[in-house]
Amino acid sequence: MAKQLNVGLVGYKFMGKAHSSAYARLPMFFPTDTEVKMKAICGRDEEWVKQSAQQFGFEDYELDYHDLCKRDDIDIVDCTAPSDYHKKVIMEAIANGKHVFCEKPLAITLPDAREMLAAAEKAGVKHQIGFNFRFAPAVQLAKQMIDEGRLGKIFHFRGMYLQDYIIDPRYPMSWRLNKDICGSGSLGDLGAHVIDMARFLVGDLKTVTGMNRTFVTKRPIVERMEGLSAKAADDAPLADVTVDDATCFVAEFENGALGTFEATRFAQGNKNAMSFEINGEKGSIRFYWERLNELQFYDATQDPGLQGFNVIQASEGIHPYCSHWWPAGHVLGYDATFVHELYEFTQAIANDTKAKPGFEDGVAVAQVLDAVDLSIARKAWVDVNTI
């Protein structure tokens, strides 16, 4: 008999729309014995959330996440609200026995993240964090190749996440620039994805040291925001920016590999440029998010005259999700990564298996973020395991 999982989604803007799109397409591309129903969406602006419920395909809406979490007809609570709401929503959901999916960051402080993990484990509910970049076809292929030993011993990981959308000093003081709401700036928003990618592909980080800058220290107070777009009145008063605009750090991995990391919102010409390169004894791989179906591979075991970086089209039937989508060569996009991660989450619930990446991965990334911040404050190397 088919099992039904009813979803309650908190948040209806950028990430809310991304998750809603994924839930809506699950039965089309990933049909299983488990039926996922978009039961209710939650937000504070009744006009906006009611419109979102209709537009995204939810049966109902709520204005208070407490009410959503207490509903008997909700099995999963998925939180895509701003970061300062993550702990509130998730802890309420866990207290009501719901399975929980949380967009990153897990929380705005490491102690809060650890408390959320402990609560989920104690309650025995499934938990997953939204590191959707793991689920790009080429990244899944990179993981497969590394696990198969095609790169051999890993020497280097270098990762970057570059954007440019706040270079204009007139860009408003959105919640992403307020530490009390977001917890961190470019490091936590962008760098967290690169850190998770490094952990996923190479392993845990051992020690770190970094530096950061806030290039624009005051901005006009925001009037309205959706996604990364924000507006402010011409005469809006200025507020202090309380997060970093750019952070760079270097790291040593537990396995001895060296890492370099850069996260910035001040890289002119870069819209969403997450990339990494991994160098090993047998070869290297390169990945660029803005070409997310491609993986570049240098095979050092080939004859010298045949060596060179080759471009692999990861849509050619070799990544684990390919058979669910289009014929070979018909590439996937950003939105497919959310379908993949929510497929894995709902299947973990249906089959009573461990969801990955779980809250423990969110805690591990938060631990690195705190270690980097501490290294900047001390101007010294910090052991991640002491945080």
DATA-V656952 format. One record per residue. N is the residue number from 0. RES is the residue in three letters. PSI is psi in degrees with one decimal (* if undefined). OMEGA is omega in radians with two decimals (NA if undefined). Layout:
BEGIN
((N	RES	PSI	OMEGA) (N	RES	PSI	OMEGA))
END
This chain:
BEGIN
((0	MET	135.0	-3.10) (1	ALA	142.2	3.08) (2	LYS	144.0	3.12) (3	GLN	131.8	3.07) (4	LEU	120.0	-3.13) (5	ASN	128.9	-3.05) (6	VAL	132.8	2.94) (7	GLY	118.8	-3.05) (8	LEU	127.8	3.07) (9	VAL	116.6	-3.09) (10	GLY	140.3	-3.00) (11	TYR	15.9	3.14) (12	LYS	-128.5	-3.02) (13	PHE	-63.4	-3.10) (14	MET	-31.5	3.08) (15	GLY	-41.1	3.10) (16	LYS	-40.1	3.14) (17	ALA	-44.5	3.13) (18	HIS	-39.5	3.13) (19	SER	-43.0	3.10) (20	SER	-40.8	-3.12) (21	ALA	-46.8	3.13) (22	TYR	-39.4	-3.10) (23	ALA	-30.3	-3.07) (24	ARG	-9.3	3.13) (25	LEU	-50.1	-3.09) (26	PRO	-22.7	-3.14) (27	MET	-43.7	-3.03) (28	PHE	-21.4	-3.12) (29	PHE	60.5	-3.13) (30	PRO	130.0	3.12) (31	THR	-177.6	3.06) (32	ASP	-6.7	3.14) (33	THR	120.8	3.12) (34	GLU	123.3	3.13) (35	VAL	118.8	-3.10) (36	LYS	132.2	3.09) (37	MET	92.7	-2.94) (38	LYS	-51.0	-3.07) (39	ALA	144.8	3.07) (40	ILE	148.2	-3.00) (41	CYS	137.8	3.07) (42	GLY	166.8	-3.02) (43	ARG	-27.6	-3.11) (44	ASP	103.0	-2.99) (45	GLU	-42.9	-3.13) (46	GLU	-43.5	-3.09) (47	TRP	-43.7	-3.08) (48	VAL	-34.0	3.08) (49	LYS	-43.7	3.09) (50	GLN	-40.6	3.14) (51	SER	-39.1	3.11) (52	ALA	-44.1	3.14) (53	GLN	-43.6	-3.08) (54	GLN	-40.6	-3.05) (55	PHE	-20.0	3.09) (56	GLY	23.9	3.07) (57	PHE	146.9	-3.10) (58	GLU	-27.9	-2.97) (59	ASP	173.6	3.07) (60	TYR	158.3	3.07) (61	GLU	155.1	3.12) (62	LEU	-7.5	-3.10) (63	ASP	125.5	-3.09) (64	TYR	-24.3	3.06) (65	HIS	-43.7	3.14) (66	ASP	-40.8	3.12) (67	LEU	-47.0	-3.07) (68	CYS	-24.6	-3.11) (69	LYS	-8.9	-3.08) (70	ARG	133.1	3.13) (71	ASP	-20.3	-3.10) (72	ASP	15.6	3.09) (73	ILE	127.4	3.10) (74	ASP	-33.9	-3.09) (75	ILE	132.1	2.95) (76	VAL	122.0	-3.10) (77	ASP	119.5	-3.06) (78	CYS	116.1	3.06) (79	THR	16.5	-3.14) (80	ALA	169.8	3.05) (81	PRO	155.9	-2.92) (82	SER	-33.4	-3.10) (83	ASP	-8.8	3.09) (84	TYR	-9.8	-3.03) (85	HIS	-51.7	-3.10) (86	LYS	-44.0	-3.11) (87	LYS	-49.1	-3.08) (88	VAL	-48.0	-3.05) (89	ILE	-41.4	3.13) (90	MET	-37.3	3.08) (91	GLU	-41.3	3.13) (92	ALA	-44.5	3.13) (93	ILE	-41.9	3.13) (94	ALA	-24.6	3.12) (95	ASN	14.0	3.02) (96	GLY	21.2	-3.12) (97	LYS	147.9	2.91) (98	HIS	146.8	-2.96) (99	VAL	133.0	2.99) (100	PHE	131.0	-3.09) (101	CYS	128.4	3.01) (102	GLU	154.7	3.09) (103	LYS	152.1	-0.06) (104	PRO	157.5	3.13) (105	LEU	-41.2	3.10) (106	ALA	171.4	-3.13) (107	ILE	-5.0	3.01) (108	THR	152.5	3.12) (109	LEU	-44.5	3.10) (110	PRO	-39.1	3.10) (111	ASP	-40.7	3.12) (112	ALA	-42.7	3.12) (113	ARG	-37.1	3.11) (114	GLU	-38.4	3.13) (115	MET	-42.0	3.10) (116	LEU	-47.1	-3.12) (117	ALA	-40.6	-3.13) (118	ALA	-43.4	-3.14) (119	ALA	-41.0	3.13) (120	GLU	-42.9	-3.14) (121	LYS	-38.8	-3.12) (122	ALA	-16.4	3.13) (123	GLY	22.3	3.11) (124	VAL	156.1	3.06) (125	LYS	142.8	-3.13) (126	HIS	139.3	3.12) (127	GLN	147.0	3.10) (128	ILE	150.5	-2.99) (129	GLY	68.5	2.97) (130	PHE	73.9	-2.99) (131	ASN	-20.1	-3.11) (132	PHE	-25.1	3.08) (133	ARG	-26.2	-2.93) (134	PHE	11.4	2.97) (135	ALA	140.1	-3.10) (136	PRO	-45.4	-3.09) (137	ALA	-32.9	3.10) (138	VAL	-40.4	3.07) (139	GLN	-38.0	3.08) (140	LEU	-42.2	3.11) (141	ALA	-43.5	3.11) (142	LYS	-44.5	3.14) (143	GLN	-44.4	-3.11) (144	MET	-40.9	3.11) (145	ILE	-44.9	-3.14) (146	ASP	-29.9	3.10) (147	GLU	-5.8	3.12) (148	GLY	16.4	-3.08) (149	ARG	-22.2	3.07) (150	LEU	-11.2	-3.08) (151	GLY	-151.9	3.12) (152	LYS	132.2	-3.12) (153	ILE	131.1	3.10) (154	PHE	-42.3	-3.00) (155	HIS	142.1	2.86) (156	PHE	128.6	3.01) (157	ARG	124.9	-3.06) (158	GLY	146.9	3.13) (159	MET	147.6	2.94) (160	TYR	110.1	-3.00) (161	LEU	129.7	3.00) (162	GLN	169.9	-3.12) (163	ASP	11.7	-2.88) (164	TYR	-10.8	3.14) (165	ILE	16.2	3.14) (166	ILE	-40.4	3.12) (167	ASP	120.5	-3.13) (168	PRO	-12.5	3.10) (169	ARG	-7.0	3.05) (170	TYR	132.6	-2.97) (171	PRO	165.0	3.10) (172	MET	80.2	-3.14) (173	SER	174.0	-3.12) (174	TRP	-25.1	3.13) (175	ARG	-9.2	3.13) (176	LEU	7.9	-3.13) (177	ASN	111.2	-3.05) (178	LYS	-32.9	-3.13) (179	ASP	-25.2	-3.12) (180	ILE	-42.5	-3.01) (181	CYS	-20.1	3.11) (182	GLY	-32.5	-3.11) (183	SER	159.8	-3.13) (184	GLY	-121.3	-3.10) (185	SER	-34.4	-3.13) (186	LEU	-51.3	-3.09) (187	GLY	-32.4	-3.10) (188	ASP	-49.3	-3.08) (189	LEU	-48.2	-3.09) (190	GLY	-28.9	3.13) (191	ALA	-38.6	3.11) (192	HIS	-40.5	-3.12) (193	VAL	-39.8	3.10) (194	ILE	-45.5	3.11) (195	ASP	-39.4	3.11) (196	MET	-42.4	3.13) (197	ALA	-44.0	3.13) (198	ARG	-41.8	-3.12) (199	PHE	-41.1	-3.01) (200	LEU	-34.4	-3.01) (201	VAL	-41.9	-3.13) (202	GLY	-176.1	-3.08) (203	ASP	147.9	3.09) (204	LEU	142.9	-3.08) (205	LYS	-55.1	-3.13) (206	THR	152.6	-3.10) (207	VAL	155.6	2.93) (208	THR	139.3	-3.00) (209	GLY	-177.0	3.06) (210	MET	154.4	3.13) (211	ASN	169.3	3.10) (212	ARG	147.5	2.90) (213	THR	106.8	-3.01) (214	PHE	-33.3	3.08) (215	VAL	113.3	-2.98) (216	THR	-16.0	3.10) (217	LYS	140.7	-3.13) (218	ARG	156.5	3.10) (219	PRO	141.9	-3.13) (220	ILE	134.1	-3.05) (221	VAL	146.4	3.10) (222	GLU	-40.7	3.14) (223	ARG	143.1	-3.11) (224	MET	140.9	3.00) (225	GLU	124.3	-3.05) (226	GLY	-128.9	3.09) (227	LEU	-1.5	3.12) (228	SER	135.6	-3.14) (229	ALA	149.2	3.14) (230	LYS	148.1	3.06) (231	ALA	149.6	3.08) (232	ALA	151.9	-3.12) (233	ASP	-32.1	-3.11) (234	ASP	20.7	-3.10) (235	ALA	137.8	3.07) (236	PRO	159.2	-3.12) (237	LEU	149.0	3.07) (238	ALA	156.3	-3.12) (239	ASP	130.8	2.98) (240	VAL	129.5	-3.00) (241	THR	16.0	3.12) (242	VAL	172.1	3.11) (243	ASP	144.1	2.98) (244	ASP	-28.0	-3.12) (245	ALA	141.1	3.08) (246	THR	136.2	3.02) (247	CYS	142.2	3.02) (248	PHE	158.0	3.05) (249	VAL	157.4	-3.03) (250	ALA	157.1	2.92) (251	GLU	133.9	3.10) (252	PHE	160.0	3.10) (253	GLU	-30.6	-3.13) (254	ASN	5.3	3.08) (255	GLY	-9.9	3.10) (256	ALA	154.4	3.09) (257	LEU	145.8	-3.12) (258	GLY	143.3	2.98) (259	THR	137.4	-3.03) (260	PHE	138.2	3.07) (261	GLU	132.6	3.07) (262	ALA	124.5	-3.12) (263	THR	149.7	3.00) (264	ARG	15.9	-3.09) (265	PHE	33.3	3.14) (266	ALA	89.4	-3.03) (267	GLN	134.1	3.12) (268	GLY	-5.7	-3.14) (269	ASN	118.2	-3.09) (270	LYS	-45.8	3.12) (271	ASN	59.5	-2.92) (272	ALA	77.2	2.98) (273	MET	133.1	-3.14) (274	SER	159.1	3.02) (275	PHE	156.9	3.00) (276	GLU	136.3	3.11) (277	ILE	127.0	-3.12) (278	ASN	128.3	3.11) (279	GLY	178.0	-3.09) (280	GLU	-26.9	-3.10) (281	LYS	-8.4	-3.12) (282	GLY	-174.4	-3.10) (283	SER	154.5	3.00) (284	ILE	148.6	3.07) (285	ARG	144.4	3.12) (286	PHE	137.5	3.09) (287	TYR	119.3	-3.07) (288	TRP	-35.9	-3.11) (289	GLU	-2.2	2.96) (290	ARG	60.0	-2.84) (291	LEU	-5.8	3.06) (292	ASN	-1.1	-3.05) (293	GLU	141.4	3.00) (294	LEU	128.2	3.08) (295	GLN	132.9	-3.07) (296	PHE	126.4	3.03) (297	TYR	117.2	-3.10) (298	ASP	102.4	-3.10) (299	ALA	-6.7	3.12) (300	THR	-9.2	3.09) (301	GLN	161.3	3.05) (302	ASP	143.0	-3.07) (303	PRO	-37.5	-3.11) (304	GLY	-10.7	-3.12) (305	LEU	-1.1	-3.10) (306	GLN	149.9	3.12) (307	GLY	158.5	3.12) (308	PHE	122.7	3.07) (309	ASN	144.1	3.11) (310	VAL	118.4	3.11) (311	ILE	126.9	3.05) (312	GLN	107.0	-3.05) (313	ALA	0.4	3.07) (314	SER	7.5	-3.04) (315	GLU	26.4	2.99) (316	GLY	13.8	-3.08) (317	ILE	-11.9	3.06) (318	HIS	158.6	-2.94) (319	PRO	-11.2	-3.08) (320	TYR	-2.8	-2.95) (321	CYS	-40.2	-3.05) (322	SER	-15.4	-3.13) (323	HIS	-13.6	-2.98) (324	TRP	-125.5	-2.96) (325	TRP	171.1	3.07) (326	PRO	160.5	-3.11) (327	ALA	137.5	3.12) (328	GLY	-9.3	3.10) (329	HIS	99.1	-2.86) (330	VAL	157.7	3.08) (331	LEU	167.3	-3.10) (332	GLY	-173.9	-3.11) (333	TYR	-44.0	-3.04) (334	ASP	-27.0	-3.12) (335	ALA	-28.4	-3.13) (336	THR	-33.0	3.10) (337	PHE	-36.9	3.07) (338	VAL	-44.8	-3.12) (339	HIS	-46.7	-3.07) (340	GLU	-35.3	3.13) (341	LEU	-25.7	2.97) (342	TYR	-47.9	-3.14) (343	GLU	-40.6	-3.12) (344	PHE	-48.9	-3.11) (345	THR	-32.9	3.09) (346	GLN	-33.3	3.07) (347	ALA	-38.2	3.08) (348	ILE	-48.3	-3.07) (349	ALA	-36.3	-3.05) (350	ASN	3.8	3.14) (351	ASP	51.5	3.06) (352	THR	170.7	-3.11) (353	LYS	131.5	3.09) (354	ALA	139.3	3.14) (355	LYS	137.6	-0.07) (356	PRO	137.4	-3.13) (357	GLY	-177.4	-3.14) (358	PHE	-26.0	3.10) (359	GLU	-30.6	3.07) (360	ASP	-35.4	3.05) (361	GLY	-39.9	3.09) (362	VAL	-44.2	-3.12) (363	ALA	-41.2	3.11) (364	VAL	-42.2	3.11) (365	ALA	-35.1	3.12) (366	GLN	-42.1	3.09) (367	VAL	-43.4	3.13) (368	LEU	-44.8	3.12) (369	ASP	-38.0	3.12) (370	ALA	-40.2	3.11) (371	VAL	-46.6	3.12) (372	ASP	-42.0	3.14) (373	LEU	-38.4	3.12) (374	SER	-36.3	3.10) (375	ILE	-43.3	3.13) (376	ALA	-39.1	-3.09) (377	ARG	-16.5	-3.00) (378	LYS	51.6	-3.05) (379	ALA	164.9	3.04) (380	TRP	144.4	3.11) (381	VAL	134.6	3.06) (382	ASP	119.1	-3.07) (383	VAL	-37.9	-3.07) (384	ASN	-9.0	3.09) (385	THR	-6.1	-3.08) (386	ILE	*	NA))
END
